[in-house]
Amino acid sequence: MADSLVLRALRGNARHLDLGGKKLRRVPKAVGRLQALTRLQLRNNLITELPAELQALDNLTDLNLGNNSLEALPEVLKHLTQLKKLHLFGNKLGNLSPSVLEGLGNLVFLNLNDNKLTTLPAEMDRLLELKYLYVNNNQLGSIPNKLCLLQHLCELHLANNNLRLLPHDIGYLTNLKKLSLPRNQIEELPEELSKLCNLKVLDVAGNLLTIFPTKLLELKLDELYYEQNPLLEKNLISSAQQNEVLSLQKIRMTSSTRVIPVRAFLCSYSCFNEPGHHYYGIATP
C-alpha cells in the first residue's frame, strides 16, 4: 500500500504525501525522489529510523513523525534545512542530538511531547526562528539557560515534567505569550517572570508553590492557573478587614500576628475585596 502511494506521488510530482497509519517500520527510499514535497506525514507507524535518501527533500517544510518508535533524532534531519514544522511526539527519545539541531535553524514549531527526555541540550539555542515549543509529558529536571536566547519564542509548554526551578534568564523571553508549567515540582517562581511584558497566559497549577513574587503583579495576564498548590491549602478565618495592603516583605518584617490580609497573600482573589462576607484573612502555620 505504501509503495503504491509513493509511486502515485512520483507520477504526479506531489507536494504532499500521507503515509500515516500504515504500520511502516521503514520509510520507502523512493520518497527521497519526491523533490517537490513540502509536507510529509509519517505519524502512527513503527518507524525506528529514516533513510539517508530523504536528505534530497530540499523543499520539505512540514514533517510529522509523531507516534513512532524513534529512540534518537534521525541524522538525516540535519539536512532538511527548510523544515518549519517538526512533530516528534509519542516516540522514545531519550536525548536530542546537538549536531541534528544545528541543521534545524528554520524551525518555527517543534513538538516533543510524550517522550523520555531528561534534559534539553544547550544547542537548542540554534533554533533561532522557533516560536512554539512543546515538551509536555517528559522527564525534564531543568531548562538550559540557553533556551532563554530564543527571542522569537511565543509559546513554551512544559507540563508534566520534573522541573523544580526556572532559570532566571527566562526574563529574556520577552515575546513569550503563553507559559505552561503545570504538574511539575516547582517550589519558587523567579521574579524575572515579571519582565515577560507580552505574557498573557501563565499556568503553574499542580506545583509546590507556597507564594508568588510580588513583582508578578506587574504582568498583564488574561489567564492565570495556580490551583493545586500549597498556597491554597489555608483555612479561611474571620477577622476585621484591613484596608492597608501590605507587601509580603513588610509582613515578614513587621507583622506579629499570624493573620495575613488575603489581598497581600493572594492578590488575584478579587472576591475577597468585595462586600457581603467577613473573611479577610488566612491562617498561616
C-alpha positions, 0 to 999 in steps of 0.5 A: 500500500505504501509503495503504491502511494509513493509511486502515485506521488512520483507520477504526479510530482506531489507536494504532499504525501500521507503515509500515516497509519500504515504500520511502516517500520521503514520509510520507502527510499523512493520518497527521497525522489519526491523533490517537490514535497513540502509536507510529509506525514509519517505519524502512527507507524513503527518507524525506528529510523529514516533513510539517508535518501530523504536528505534530497527533500530540499523543499520539505517544510512540514514533517510529522513523525509523531507516534513512532518508535524513534529512540534518537533524532534521525541524522538525516534531519540535519539536512532538511534545512527548510523544515518549519514544522517538526512533530516528534511526539509519542516516540522514545527519545531519550536525548536530542542530538546537538549536531541534528539541531544545528541543521534545524535553524528554520524551525518555527514549531517543534513538538516533543511531547510524550517522550523520555527526555531528561534534559534539553541540550544547550544547542537548542539555542540554534533554533533561532526562528522557533516560536512554539515549543512543546515538551509536555509529558517528559522527564525534564529536571531543568531548562538550559539557560540557553533556551532563554536566547530564543527571542522569537519564542511565543509559546513554551509548554512544559507540563508534566515534567520534573522541573523544580526551578526556572532559570532566571534568564527566562526574563529574556523571553520577552515575546513569550505569550503563553507559559505552561508549567503545570504538574511539575515540582516547582517550589519558587517562581523567579521574579524575572517572570515579571519582565515577560511584558507580552505574557498573557497566559501563565499556568503553574497549577499542580506545583509546590508553590507556597507564594508568588513574587510580588513583582508578578503583579506587574504582568498583564495576564488574561489567564492565570492557573495556580490551583493545586498548590500549597498556597491554597491549602489555608483555612479561611478565618474571620477577622476585621478587614484591613484596608492597608495592603501590605507587601509580603516583605513588610509582613515578614518584617513587621507583622506579629500576628499570624493573620495575613490580609488575603489581598497581600497573600493572594492578590488575584482573589478579587472576591475577597475585596468585595462586600457581603462576607467577613473573611479577610484573612488566612491562617498561616502555620 
